[in-house]
């Protein structure tokens, strides 16, 4: 004849013990409460959120850098055009006949 007892532990896990009279073999089944899976799920979710934040931040910084380079190139082009006009005006002032 088999004797079965179930023990509930304070951490939420259960343990089922079955004692069988034949041969004196004892079987122990341990069941978890599933808290470990929830903790792992929360950790994975937090990791995904952190990675997403850094990727979005890097994308934003790249856009700012691109705008700065575009602005600087435009400023250089305007300065070059102004310098060309000044050289042309100077040439006309030296040689007014042309």
C-alpha positions as CSV (number, residue, x, y, z in Angstrom):
1,X,0.0,0.0,0.0
2,X,1.2,3.5,-0.8
3,X,1.2,6.5,1.5
4,X,1.1,9.9,0.0
5,X,1.7,13.3,1.6
6,X,1.9,16.8,0.2
7,X,3.9,19.5,1.9
8,X,3.5,23.3,1.2
9,X,6.7,25.3,1.8
10,X,6.7,29.0,2.8
11,X,8.3,30.0,-0.5
12,X,5.3,28.7,-2.4
13,X,6.7,25.4,-3.6
14,X,5.0,22.1,-3.0
15,X,6.5,18.7,-2.4
16,X,4.6,15.4,-2.9
17,X,6.1,12.3,-1.3
18,X,4.8,8.8,-2.1
19,X,6.0,6.0,0.2
20,X,5.4,2.5,-1.2
21,X,5.5,-0.6,1.0
22,X,7.0,-2.8,-1.6
23,X,10.8,-2.5,-1.5
24,X,10.8,0.6,0.6
25,X,11.1,3.0,-2.4
26,X,10.2,6.6,-1.8
27,X,9.3,8.9,-4.7
28,X,9.5,12.7,-4.2
29,X,8.0,15.2,-6.7
30,X,8.8,18.8,-6.2
31,X,6.7,21.5,-7.9
32,X,7.7,25.1,-8.1
33,X,5.5,28.1,-7.8
34,X,6.6,29.7,-11.1
35,X,8.0,32.8,-9.5
36,X,11.4,32.3,-11.2
37,X,9.8,32.4,-14.6
38,X,8.1,35.7,-13.8
39,X,11.3,37.2,-12.6
40,X,13.1,36.1,-15.7
41,X,10.3,37.5,-17.8
42,X,10.5,40.9,-16.1
43,X,14.3,40.9,-16.5
44,X,14.0,40.2,-20.2
45,X,11.4,43.0,-20.6
46,X,13.7,45.5,-18.8
47,X,16.6,44.5,-21.0
48,X,14.6,45.1,-24.2
49,X,13.4,48.5,-22.9
50,X,17.0,49.5,-22.1
51,X,18.3,48.4,-25.6
52,X,15.4,50.2,-27.3
53,X,16.2,53.4,-25.3
54,X,19.9,53.3,-26.4
55,X,19.0,52.7,-30.0
56,X,16.6,55.6,-30.1
57,X,19.1,57.8,-28.4
58,X,21.8,56.9,-30.9
59,X,19.4,57.6,-33.8
60,X,18.5,61.0,-32.3
61,X,22.2,61.9,-31.9
62,X,22.9,60.9,-35.5
63,X,20.1,63.2,-36.7
64,X,21.6,66.1,-34.7
65,X,25.0,65.4,-36.1
66,X,23.7,65.3,-39.6
67,X,21.9,68.6,-39.2
68,X,25.1,70.2,-37.8
69,X,27.2,69.1,-40.7
70,X,24.5,70.3,-43.2
71,X,24.4,73.7,-41.5
72,X,28.2,74.0,-41.5
73,X,28.4,73.0,-45.2
74,X,25.8,75.6,-46.0
75,X,27.7,78.3,-44.1
76,X,30.9,77.4,-45.9
77,X,29.1,77.6,-49.3
78,X,27.7,81.0,-48.4
79,X,31.1,82.3,-47.3
80,X,32.7,81.0,-50.5
81,X,30.0,82.7,-52.6
82,X,30.6,86.0,-50.6
83,X,34.3,85.7,-51.1
84,X,33.9,85.2,-54.9
85,X,31.7,88.3,-55.1
86,X,34.3,90.3,-53.1
87,X,37.1,89.1,-55.5
88,X,34.9,90.0,-58.5
89,X,34.2,93.5,-57.1
90,X,37.9,94.0,-56.3
91,X,38.8,93.0,-59.9
92,X,36.2,95.5,-61.3
93,X,37.5,98.2,-59.0
94,X,41.1,97.7,-60.2
95,X,40.1,97.4,-63.9
96,X,37.0,99.5,-64.3
97,X,37.2,99.3,-68.2
98,X,36.4,95.6,-68.3
